[in-house]
Amino acid sequence: MEAEWDSLFAGMDAGRIDVVVNEVEYSEQRAQKYDFSQPYTYVHGALLVAADNAEIQSFDDLKGRRSAQNLTSSWGLQAESYGAELVSVDTLAQCIDLLNTGRADATLNAETAFYDYLNQHPEAPVKIVALSDSTTSSLIPVRKDNAKLLQAINEALDEMKSSGQLAALSEKYFGSDITNPQ
């Protein structure tokens, strides 16, 4: 099922959702509640601004700026670590709207989220101005004490990697293979 980001973990906590497959990163806080699969993607963080914004060129330029972010995402925490003031959003489309109306100066997210959006909306008046030097890995969180499901997920990921299916899906949807550490 498709759901808003903020409701995904609440759904897992309530037992309505078994797993979340949505570029979830590992954190100590999440590890207290969930077990995690092996990584299946490795992506850079990306900084997106309105196309006419010439003031923000790097992550360090976020200090004192407004960044459109989902408040529970790791990207929001990262934007705050650069000194940004967070403007709450639920979707990437809301981020784009806030950038283009001047209610936010930037947004930080996985490069794949932006590439997917720009592929679907090539006319969008936004641009990626910076990519992080390092990558983050995406994992699949599973409610604690469900070793059988976690094992099945890891086996499926191994099979998809060895067959080339995971890389092919990555190429199809993101234009490059993001399934290996970079």
C-alpha positions, 0 to 999 in steps of 0.5 A: 500500500502507498501511504504518506511518510509520516504514517509509515512507521505508525502503521508498522507500530500498530501492526497494519504494515509489516515492512517499509520499502521507501529508502529508509536509512538506519538510525539508532532510534529506529533500531530500538523498534525495528530490525533491518534488511541488508542495504539495497541502494546507496544514494547521495544526498542532494540539495535542490533549489529554485532554478533562479536561486544563485545564493545556495550552492552548497550544503553549508549555504543552508545556514539560516535558510528555510529548508522544506523537509518532512520533519521525521526524515533523516534528511530533515535532521541533516538539513538542521545539522547545516543550520537550516530552519525546517519548513514542514511538508508531507510530499516532494511536490509540496517542497517544489511548491514552497521553493517556487513560491519563495516560502522555502529556500531549499530542500534536501533529499535522496538524489533518487527522489529528485531525479525521479521527480525531474524525470516526471516533470522536466519543466520544473523550475528547480535545480540540484546544486550539490550532492553529498560526498558520501552515500547513505544506504537504504534498508527495509525495516521489519518489526522486531522479532520477525526473523523469518520475514527478515530472512526472506527479504534478505534472501530475495535481495540476494537473489535479485542482486545475483540475477541482475534484476535489482540493478536493472530496476535501478537503471530503469527508474533512476538511470544508473545502478545505485545498488552497489556502494560507491 
